[in-house]
Amino acid sequence: MNTSTRAPERAQPRSAVRSLLRLWPYVRPVRGRLAAAALTAVLGSCTSLVIPLALKWLVDGPVAGRDPRGVWLGGAVVFGLGVAEATLFMLRRVIVARPLARVEADMRAALYGHLQRLPVVFHDRWPSGQLLSRGTNDLTLVRIFLAFPLTFLIVNGVTITAGFAILLAQRWTLGLLLLAPVAPLIVLCWFFENSYSRLARTAQDRAGDLTTVIEESVLGIRVIKGFGRHRGRRREFSALSGELRGIELRKARLLGMLWALVMTLPELVIGTALVLGVLQVADGGLSAGTLVAFLSTALALRWPVESIGFLLAITQDAATATDRFFEVLDEPLPTAAGTRAGAGTGTSTGPVEGTSAPARTGVRAAAPGSCGSRAPARKGTRAGLLLEGVEFRYPGSPAGAEPVLRGVDLHIRPGETMALVGPTGSGKTTLTALVPRLYEPTAGRISLDGQDIAALPRERLRELVSVAFEEPTLFSATAGENVLMGAEGAEEADLMRALRIAQADFVHELPEGHRTQVGEQGLSLSGGQRQRLALARAVVGRPRFLVLDDPLSALDVHTEALVEAALREVLATTTALVVAHRPSTVLLADRVALLSRGRVTAVGTHHELLRTSGEYAALMTGRGGDGPAGAGRGGKAR
Ligand SMILES: Nc1ncnc2c1ncn2[C@@H]1O[C@H](COP(=O)(O)OP(=O)(O)OP(=O)(O)O)[C@@H](O)[C@H]1O
């Protein structure tokens, strides 16, 4: 199986109790209810221990004395005690149901909130299935633990202690006999816990991997079908599912062995006690009522003892689930503003080699200082979008690997549109991701109108910068809601304007207009329609800075021309960085920056670069292999 679908493995020896204690902040608000439920269960369990004492009175009294009224009375008491026990256990369930649903919901909300705030580098590292399984299966396991083992390990402890006190009081010799298996059972449980916890961790991790495979297969169903890969995918799925099945079987075998021993040992000693007790009754050393009471008490203790293995198994599953939950929650959030977060990945965030001014082969910017000055005297005071000595290396890239971006200096003046052109893999998308701080530069600085973006509160940054990515992601919501996500507080008029600019008027023809639900990931729309909605989302908030990653790639020539015309209107009032592969998109820009192997190697107008940069000319005419063809068809040369 592809290991890239696996989360960072962190299975380490740990104490189940210490793991579960971390749940306290979530359990604290419902501690009163949980305590009341435990108390109710203890009362119910103790009621069950009173039944043998009533039986003793019944056998030694009314039954021995042939007193029918006494027998009826005794029977009624035993019946009443049975009803009371059942009622108390039912009450316990009623008391815990609602608060435990709340604990689960609170934990899920905390996980979801944290996931939303974690940086993109975290999501690059973690497979989505692992996160899904932590937010669903694992939290269910925690709720089951709080509902059963947490209460019943306490209840059973109290019941077993009280039961043995009754047994010892009735016949201490037989009582001691029943206590004999306790020591071996404790050792057995200890061994079980150690082995089971390792298996539980592996099983839950593999379940997360399996979720990732299912999710990828569902999302990628078109590719799988298109390439006839379903057999291969099924084999991959079966292998992983077989691995999980094997681990679950080992868990079941381990639990079965524990259960068998936990059941057999008490049965053996109860059998022995029965034989010895009968002999003592025959000798006249023990009353029949006492033997009945003794054996009924011993039998009443069977379930509390036998269930220990099962309760410990759920406890281990829940401890593992808690660890997995907190592994995500412990991931540090990026600092609000003011520092380079480095995204908590252990990546060097300090300056590294290669921040020197890039070698330029092409034309300098028309205005002095608009490109190329590494550390200008008026640092941070220039309006527009300014990148100074920006370097970026993806977290987790091999030591000594070249940074993806090196010494990038670029100044986009207010109101200017800069096209970013470069061969595939040169770092264009990476550069655009740095402006809205989806990633943090490993060196250098980016400023908007003189303000370092690392010092800007994220909300402010989101107001200033809007983005449309190459891959237009839409959500399961209405077309209008997808667009309005682009701006806080935007209204219907803004929506209409954005739809018009993005040439997304097709929305009005949908069955319910902009209130039509678009499917998961917008799959009910064509690629070009999704791209236009994504573009509308980027412009709906009238951002000061616009970053567009090849926004017109999926449009037909006719629609592209319409969108370009409308985009010009927007670009005239914003400062924009537009990744462009096609000459027609380049022609929307005032100037062009050529990115080559992570460096800006030339900046100028389209025509200047065509004249002076061989690499640019090759890209635009398609002679460079990676670049678009058909450059210079008409177009504006500014
Ligand atoms: N999340 C990531 N983790 C590690 N490396 C990455 C990641 N994303 C991109 N890269 C690497 O960074 C380099 C630049 O990628 P980027 O997507 O920025 O190029 P690009 O110029 O936008 O390419 P294209 O024109 O094909 O979209 C590539 O070598 C790519 O393999």
The ligand as a Tripos MOL2 file, in Angstrom:
@<TRIPOS>MOLECULE
LIG
   31    33     1     0     0
SMALL
NO_CHARGES

@<TRIPOS>ATOM
      1 N1          3.3880   20.4230   -1.0350 N.pl3     1 LIG1
      2 C1          4.6000   20.2590   -1.5830 C.ar      1 LIG1
      3 N2          5.5650   19.6210   -0.9020 N.ar      1 LIG1
      4 C2          6.7990   19.4610   -1.4300 C.ar      1 LIG1
      5 N3          7.1640   19.9070   -2.6410 N.ar      1 LIG1
      6 C3          6.2490   20.5490   -3.3640 C.ar      1 LIG1
      7 C4          4.9210   20.7650   -2.8890 C.ar      1 LIG1
      8 N4          4.2260   21.4430   -3.8270 N.ar      1 LIG1
      9 C5          5.0780   21.6440   -4.8470 C.ar      1 LIG1
     10 N5          6.2890   21.1120   -4.5810 N.ar      1 LIG1
     11 C6          7.4840   21.1630   -5.4380 C.3       1 LIG1
     12 O1          7.8240   22.5280   -5.6340 O.3       1 LIG1
     13 C7          8.2670   22.7590   -6.9550 C.3       1 LIG1
     14 C8          7.4740   23.9280   -7.5430 C.3       1 LIG1
     15 O2          6.1080   23.5290   -7.6390 O.3       1 LIG1
     16 P1          4.9830   24.5580   -8.1060 P.3       1 LIG1
     17 O3          3.6870   23.8640   -8.0510 O.co2     1 LIG1
     18 O4          5.1420   25.8200   -7.3530 O.co2     1 LIG1
     19 O5          5.4280   24.7940   -9.6230 O.3       1 LIG1
     20 P2          4.6500   25.5890  -10.7550 P.3       1 LIG1
     21 O6          5.6500   26.4950  -11.3690 O.co2     1 LIG1
     22 O7          3.4060   26.2010  -10.2220 O.co2     1 LIG1
     23 O8          4.3070   24.3900  -11.7340 O.3       1 LIG1
     24 P3          3.0500   24.2720  -12.7610 P.3       1 LIG1
     25 O9          3.2440   25.3020  -13.8200 O.co2     1 LIG1
     26 O10         3.2270   22.9050  -13.2950 O.co2     1 LIG1
     27 O11         1.7940   24.4450  -11.9820 O.co2     1 LIG1
     28 C9          8.0990   21.4610   -7.7160 C.3       1 LIG1
     29 O12         9.3730   20.8590   -7.8080 O.3       1 LIG1
     30 C10         7.1930   20.6330   -6.8310 C.3       1 LIG1
     31 O13         7.5490   19.2940   -6.9080 O.3       1 LIG1
@<TRIPOS>BOND
     1     1     2 1
     2     2     3 ar
     3     2     7 ar
     4     3     4 ar
     5     4     5 ar
     6     5     6 ar
     7     6     7 ar
     8     6    10 ar
     9     7     8 ar
    10     8     9 ar
    11     9    10 ar
    12    10    11 1
    13    11    12 1
    14    11    30 1
    15    12    13 1
    16    13    14 1
    17    13    28 1
    18    14    15 1
    19    15    16 1
    20    16    17 2
    21    16    18 1
    22    16    19 1
    23    19    20 1
    24    20    21 2
    25    20    22 1
    26    20    23 1
    27    23    24 1
    28    24    25 2
    29    24    26 1
    30    24    27 1
    31    28    29 1
    32    28    30 1
    33    30    31 1
@<TRIPOS>SUBSTRUCTURE
     1 LIG1         1 GROUP 0 **** ****
